[in-house]
Amino acid sequence: GEPPSAASADNPVANAIFRIAEIEVKPEYLDAYLAAAADVGATSAREEPGVLCIFPMQDAEKPASIRIIEIYRDEAACKSHLATPHFLRYKTGTPHMIESLRLAPMRPLDPSLFPDVFRKTP
């Protein structure tokens, strides 16, 4: 069957943008890239109300493989994020460090679970 619709009026993420950034970093730049990713992630989460989640992670078995879970309240929040000084610093400072980048658009299987997932965070 079809997954539940994300468009219900009582759903806080009805218009949210979900994606996973799949990044392969050149090994010689790994430390510098990790610092840049940590900075933009922390600043975005702390300062941008429309950023519901930016969570960079490193593959435990392949350290140069980075995945960033990105969830924005809506398209406007995503566009606003892309124009912030901290994102532009990241975007202009890291291209030479990146072997490949894919922004995978995601669709939640059950958007109604979103509030419960984040309510459990300590």
N, C-alpha and C positions, 0 to 999 in steps of 0.2 A: 504494500500500500504506500500511499504518499506520506511523507513526513509531515508533522504538524506545521501549519502555516506560520511564518514569522510575522505576519501582518495583523495579528489580532490587536485590538486597541488596548488591551490590558497587559500587553507584553512590553516590558521596558527596553527590549532590544529589537523592536519591530523594524527599525530602520538602520540597525547596526551594520557596520562593515567588519567582516571577519577575514583575516588572511594570515598566512604563514610565510614569512620571508625565509627562503632556503638559500643560504649563503655558503660558498666555499671560499675560504681565505687562503691566500698564498702563505705557506708556512713561515717564511722569513718575516712576515708582517703580523703574525698571530698576536703577539703581546700588545702591539700598538692597536690592532683592530679591537681586541677584547676591551681595552680601556675606552676606546671611542664608543663602542656599542653599550657598555655599561653606563657611560655618561649620558648618552641620548636616551636610553631607557629610563634611567632614574629621573632625569629632568622632565621628560614627557609625562611620566606617571605622577610626579609631584606637582607640576605646574599647569597641566592641561586638563580641565574638567571633562572635555569630550573624549579624552583617551581613557577608555575603560580598562585597557590592559596593553602594556607593551612589556613583554617578558623575554629577554634574550636568554638562550640556552646553548650550551656547547655539548656536542656528542661526546659521551664519556669514552667511546672507543675510537673516535676519529676527531681529535681536537680541532682540526681546521674546518670542521662542519658545524656551522652555526645555524640555529633555527630561532626565529623571533615570532612569538605569537603576538599578533596585533589585533586589537578590537577597538573600534571607534564607535561612538554613540550614533553617528550618522555620517553621510558623505561630507557635510560641511565641516565636521570635526576632523575628518581625515585630511581634507584640503587645508584646513587651518594648521594642522600639525606639520604638513609639508612646507609651510611658509615660516615656521618658527626659526629663530636664530640657532637654537641648539640642533635642530634637524639639518639646517643648511650647513652648519659647521661639520656635522657628520658626513653629509652627502658630498661635500666638496673635499673633505679631508681623507676619504677612504677609498675612492675608486681604484687607485693603484694597488691597494691591498687585496682586492677581491678578484678571485679567479672566475667565479660565476655567481649570478644572482637570479633567483626566480621568486616572484611574488605570487603565491598560489592563493587565488580567491577561494574561500571556504564557505560552506553552507552548513549550519548546525542541523543535526538530525532532529533534535527536539529543542527549539529555542526557549521553551518554557523552563528548562532546567538551569538556564544561565544564572538567575538570582540565587538559586540554592548552592551552586558551585562556589560562587564568590562569597556567600554568607559564611561559609565554613572556614575562611582564612582567619588565622589567629590575629 
